[in-house]
Amino acid sequence: MNKLIKIINEEIQNIKKADINAHADARLEQRLETMYNNGDITPREYQIIRGNFDKILQNNFNEKNEDGSTMSYGILLGSFRPNPKSSLYTVTNTHNPGIPFYEILSNTDSVFPKDSTGDEMWAIIRENVIETIMLRKRLQRKFNADDRSTGTGGLGVDKEGIILDLDEYLRKRQEKEEQDRVNAAPKVADPTLKPIKGVMWKIDKARNGIHKKNNPNFFVKYDDIYDYPDWDEKTKEEILDILDS
């Protein structure tokens, strides 16, 4: 599925929309390749981040809120252990001094639209469009649902749109969509079920008889139908006609 991508930064704002997908994809790939080649992230960390980004491109993220607006999403692409030998490594950031993170400055990078610090990589999606890719600190997860204006490092997205495990989210969404399709499908009546005297019975031609729908052990054989005391003659004739049809 071709998905429109938009990573906000000055360099690509004026590119035609049809070109944004491949362009933005190439930019992130270049950034990840550089981090991998420089030893900033491990092969496993690279595979997880790149894999989750690809899954975002292959799926739509446009569920509706109760008020009809399109949900906004914050999706964890992956985390990494900062390498002290990396040129991105810092322990002197203002808010969390002494804790190791990576810091990428926007004036030296074409993927991150703002100065970005953290040990996780996140994608922000609004209106089914990737608006921002940024670094974020793991210790900020407790503030995920906060608005950006609070200064706590909140994602500024809908609470229901915060996704820490993309595979799990997509699996549950697929299960829900499949169940919704089942629920929406026209119900086909079972021709072997017949209401008799206020009780639902099931015709069982293989056993040559009839049993209660909710109690298969309550079985009346064909030869015993005429002797069944709860049915009148007309009902017995109708049952026998069904079994003979």
BADRENRO-318319 format. One record per residue (C-alpha): x, y, z; residue number from 1. Coordinates in pm, whole numbers, plus 50000, padded with zeros to 5 digits. Example, Ala and Ser with C-alpha at 12.3 -4.5 7.8 and 13.67 -1.06 7.14 Angstrom:
// BADRENRO-318319
R       X       Y       Z   pos
R   51230   49550   50780     1
R   51367   49894   50714     2
***
This chain:
// BADRENRO-318319
R       X       Y       Z   pos
R   50000   50000   50000     1
R   50152   50331   49895     2
R   50144   50574   50188     3
R   50202   50948   50184     4
R   50494   51045   50403     5
R   50581   51391   50521     6
R   50875   51463   50749     7
R   50853   51833   50828     8
R   51175   52026   50763     9
R   51259   52328   50555    10
R   51440   52134   50287    11
R   51144   51921   50171    12
R   50840   52137   50246    13
R   50809   52250   49884    14
R   50858   51910   49720    15
R   50554   51772   49536    16
R   50359   51525   49744    17
R   50415   51242   49497    18
R   50788   51268   49566    19
R   50774   51295   49943    20
R   50736   50923   50008    21
R   51060   50812   49845    22
R   51245   51126   49950    23
R   51160   51103   50320    24
R   51218   50729   50318    25
R   51564   50783   50170    26
R   51644   51051   50431    27
R   51562   50822   50723    28
R   51747   50534   50560    29
R   52052   50759   50522    30
R   52035   50866   50887    31
R   52000   50505   51008    32
R   52278   50385   50778    33
R   52505   50658   50915    34
R   52423   50569   51275    35
R   52479   50201   51200    36
R   52806   50252   51013    37
R   52937   50482   51285    38
R   52858   50229   51558    39
R   52585   50448   51710    40
R   52331   50163   51689    41
R   52370   49786   51667    42
R   52251   49576   51371    43
R   51957   49454   51582    44
R   51859   49810   51682    45
R   51879   49916   51320    46
R   51659   49627   51203    47
R   51388   49702   51461    48
R   51373   50075   51383    49
R   51379   50025   51007    50
R   51130   49739   51028    51
R   50878   49940   51230    52
R   50912   50236   50995    53
R   50836   50007   50699    54
R   50528   49872   50878    55
R   50401   50227   50925    56
R   50438   50284   50551    57
R   50244   49966   50476    58
R   49946   50054   50696    59
R   49699   50336   50747    60
R   49675   50519   51077    61
R   49351   50711   51045    62
R   49108   50575   51302    63
R   48845   50819   51422    64
R   48793   50964   51769    65
R   48444   50980   51916    66
R   48410   51340   51798    67
R   48484   51235   51438    68
R   48836   51379   51425    69
R   49124   51167   51296    70
R   49333   51016   51572    71
R   49693   51130   51611    72
R   49962   50873   51689    73
R   50297   50848   51862    74
R   50468   50525   51758    75
R   50787   50390   51914    76
R   51017   50288   51628    77
R   51282   50145   51857    78
R   51528   50210   52137    79
R   51907   50191   52156    80
R   52186   50187   52412    81
R   52396   50504   52364    82
R   52755   50423   52274    83
R   53002   50639   52473    84
R   53231   50642   52168    85
R   52962   50794   51945    86
R   52987   51157   51835    87
R   52616   51183   51928    88
R   52675   51074   52288    89
R   52599   51322   52567    90
R   52560   51315   52944    91
R   52541   51692   52984    92
R   52188   51759   52864    93
R   52013   52027   53072    94
R   51714   51832   53199    95
R   51881   51499   53283    96
R   52252   51559   53352    97
R   52458   51244   53396    98
R   52220   51016   53204    99
R   52355   50903   52865   100
R   52158   50993   52553   101
R   52219   51080   52191   102
R   52175   51439   52080   103
R   52114   51530   51716   104
R   52109   51901   51631   105
R   51870   52010   51357   106
R   52127   52237   51193   107
R   52344   51933   51119   108
R   52072   51687   51021   109
R   51809   51664   50745   110
R   51574   51415   50914   111
R   51509   51568   51255   112
R   51326   51903   51229   113
R   51424   52014   51581   114
R   51711   51948   51818   115
R   51646   51593   51936   116
R   51778   51411   52244   117
R   51707   51061   52368   118
R   51764   50686   52363   119
R   51447   50604   52164   120
R   51326   50696   51816   121
R   50959   50790   51768   122
R   50732   50874   51474   123
R   50446   51123   51514   124
R   50153   51073   51277   125
R   49869   51319   51216   126
R   49598   51281   50952   127
R   49764   50955   50838   128
R   50086   51145   50760   129
R   50423   51107   50931   130
R   50475   51459   51060   131
R   50789   51416   51270   132
R   51057   51163   51352   133
R   51244   51241   51671   134
R   51465   51109   51946   135
R   51305   51082   52287   136
R   51410   50968   52632   137
R   51282   50639   52773   138
R   51227   50806   53112   139
R   50973   51037   52945   140
R   50731   50750   52875   141
R   50528   50832   53188   142
R   50452   51167   53026   143
R   50352   51016   52690   144
R   49993   51141   52706   145
R   50085   51499   52809   146
R   50037   51791   52573   147
R   50357   51932   52428   148
R   50288   52269   52594   149
R   50330   52119   52943   150
R   50705   52100   52906   151
R   50717   51744   53042   152
R   50812   51593   52708   153
R   50466   51467   52622   154
R   50400   51337   52272   155
R   50105   51569   52213   156
R   49896   51295   52052   157
R   49573   51114   52140   158
R   49618   50882   52438   159
R   49469   50590   52242   160
R   49720   50656   51964   161
R   50031   50596   52176   162
R   50187   50272   52047   163
R   50479   50111   52231   164
R   50457   49775   52049   165
R   50363   49818   51683   166
R   50341   49444   51608   167
R   50099   49390   51897   168
R   49892   49692   51795   169
R   49863   49576   51433   170
R   49778   49220   51542   171
R   49496   49337   51769   172
R   49369   49579   51505   173
R   49355   49302   51245   174
R   49168   49075   51487   175
R   48916   49354   51555   176
R   48870   49424   51182   177
R   48812   49055   51114   178
R   48560   49033   51398   179
R   48384   49345   51272   180
R   48355   49185   50927   181
R   48208   48871   51081   182
R   47961   49073   51286   183
R   47860   49277   50980   184
R   47807   48972   50757   185
R   47445   48867   50698   186
R   47341   48595   50936   187
R   47256   48270   50754   188
R   46980   48073   50919   189
R   47057   47711   51002   190
R   46795   47508   50810   191
R   46834   47219   51053   192
R   46708   47427   51349   193
R   46333   47423   51406   194
R   46126   47581   51685   195
R   45883   47324   51824   196
R   45646   47418   52104   197
R   45870   47705   52217   198
R   46189   47493   52217   199
R   46459   47503   51950   200
R   46536   47156   51811   201
R   46801   47043   51567   202
R   46730   46794   51290   203
R   46998   46525   51289   204
R   46952   46318   50974   205
R   47279   46134   51028   206
R   47141   45985   51351   207
R   46792   45966   51208   208
R   46629   46178   51473   209
R   46606   46513   51647   210
R   46765   46667   51958   211
R   46733   46986   52159   212
R   46965   47259   52031   213
R   47113   47329   52372   214
R   47114   46968   52487   215
R   47235   46723   52217   216
R   47192   46436   52464   217
R   46816   46493   52468   218
R   46762   46292   52149   219
R   46441   46153   52003   220
R   46477   45881   51741   221
R   46265   45878   51425   222
R   46081   45567   51540   223
R   46001   45728   51877   224
R   45856   46056   51749   225
R   45497   45927   51743   226
R   45529   45819   52105   227
R   45676   46153   52228   228
R   45412   46280   52476   229
R   45477   46659   52447   230
R   45381   46686   52078   231
R   45036   46668   51923   232
R   44964   46473   51606   233
R   45009   46774   51377   234
R   45353   46855   51523   235
R   45463   46494   51489   236
R   45362   46493   51123   237
R   45557   46813   51057   238
R   45872   46669   51216   239
R   45846   46348   51018   240
R   45798   46545   50695   241
R   46118   46739   50770   242
R   46314   46419   50835   243
R   46178   46263   50516   244
R   46259   46567   50299   245
***
